[in-house]
C-alpha cells in the first residue's frame, strides 16, 4: 500500500470546509450536531497512511463511487452526510461534504 498525503496538501472544494478543518470556524452549512464527528472524520483522512486506515473503522463505509474511472471515494460522516474526495496517486483532492446525493 502507498502512503496517502495528509490534508495539508489537499484541495477543498469549499473554502468553508477548509476553514472548519484548519481553524475550527463554524459555518451554517455544517449542522451543529455534525461538527464533532465531521472533525473526527477529517482527522481520520488527515492521518491516514493508506487505504486500510479508511476502511477501518467499518463505520467509515469507505467506498469507491460511480463512475469508477473518475476516482472519487467517500467515507460516511453520519447516516445523511458523506465526505467525498478524489483520490489518485496517493493524494486526496477536491474534498467536500455531501448530503448523500453524490453530485460530482
C-alpha positions as CSV (number, residue, x, y, z in Angstrom):
1,X,0.0,0.0,0.0
2,X,1.2,3.5,-0.8
3,X,1.2,6.3,1.7
4,X,-1.6,8.9,1.5
5,X,-0.6,12.5,1.6
6,X,-2.1,14.4,4.5
7,X,-4.8,17.1,4.1
8,X,-2.2,19.9,4.3
9,X,-1.7,19.5,0.5
10,X,-5.4,18.7,-0.2
11,X,-7.6,21.0,-2.2
12,X,-11.0,21.5,-0.6
13,X,-14.0,22.2,-2.9
14,X,-15.5,24.6,-0.4
15,X,-13.5,27.2,1.5
16,X,-15.8,26.9,4.5
17,X,-14.9,23.2,4.9
18,X,-11.2,24.0,4.8
19,X,-11.7,26.8,7.4
20,X,-13.7,24.5,9.6
21,X,-10.9,21.8,9.4
22,X,-8.0,24.2,9.7
23,X,-9.3,26.8,12.2
24,X,-12.5,25.4,13.7
25,X,-14.5,28.1,12.0
26,X,-18.3,27.3,12.2
27,X,-20.4,27.6,9.1
28,X,-24.2,27.5,8.6
29,X,-23.8,24.6,6.1
30,X,-22.4,22.4,8.9
31,X,-25.2,21.4,11.3
32,X,-24.1,21.9,15.0
33,X,-24.8,18.2,15.8
34,X,-22.4,17.2,13.0
35,X,-19.4,19.3,13.9
36,X,-17.6,16.9,16.3
37,X,-18.0,13.8,14.2
38,X,-17.1,15.7,11.0
39,X,-13.9,17.0,12.6
40,X,-13.1,13.4,13.7
41,X,-13.6,12.1,10.1
42,X,-11.4,14.9,8.7
43,X,-8.7,13.9,11.2
44,X,-9.0,10.3,10.0
45,X,-8.4,11.5,6.4
46,X,-5.6,13.7,7.6
47,X,-3.8,10.9,9.5
48,X,-4.4,8.0,7.1
49,X,-1.3,6.3,5.9
50,X,-3.0,4.2,3.3
51,X,-6.5,2.9,2.3
52,X,-6.6,0.4,5.2
53,X,-6.9,3.4,7.6
54,X,-10.0,4.5,5.7
55,X,-11.6,1.0,5.6
56,X,-11.2,0.7,9.4
57,X,-13.3,1.5,11.3
58,X,-16.2,-0.1,9.4
59,X,-18.4,2.9,10.3
60,X,-16.5,4.9,7.7
61,X,-18.2,3.0,5.0
62,X,-15.2,3.8,2.7
63,X,-16.4,3.2,-0.9
64,X,-15.4,4.0,-4.5
65,X,-18.2,6.0,-6.2
66,X,-19.5,5.6,-9.7
67,X,-18.3,6.1,-12.4
68,X,-15.2,4.3,-11.1
69,X,-12.9,5.9,-13.7
70,X,-13.3,9.3,-12.0
71,X,-11.5,8.0,-8.9
72,X,-14.0,9.5,-6.4
73,X,-14.4,7.9,-3.0
74,X,-16.4,8.7,0.1
75,X,-16.4,8.0,3.8
76,X,-19.6,8.3,6.0
77,X,-19.8,11.1,8.5
78,X,-23.3,10.0,9.6
79,X,-26.4,8.5,8.1
80,X,-27.0,11.5,5.9
81,X,-23.6,13.1,5.2
82,X,-20.5,11.9,3.4
83,X,-17.1,13.3,2.8
84,X,-16.4,12.9,-0.9
85,X,-13.0,13.2,-2.4
86,X,-10.9,12.5,-5.5
87,X,-8.1,10.0,-4.7
88,X,-5.3,9.4,-7.2
89,X,-1.5,8.9,-6.9
90,X,-1.8,8.8,-3.1
91,X,-3.3,12.3,-3.0
92,X,-6.7,13.4,-1.7
93,X,-8.2,16.3,-3.6
94,X,-11.5,18.1,-4.3
95,X,-12.7,17.2,-0.8
96,X,-16.3,18.2,0.0
97,X,-19.1,17.5,2.4
98,X,-22.2,16.0,0.6
99,X,-25.7,15.3,1.8
100,X,-25.5,11.8,0.2
101,X,-26.5,12.9,-3.2
102,X,-23.0,12.3,-4.6
103,X,-23.2,15.1,-7.2
104,X,-19.7,15.3,-8.6
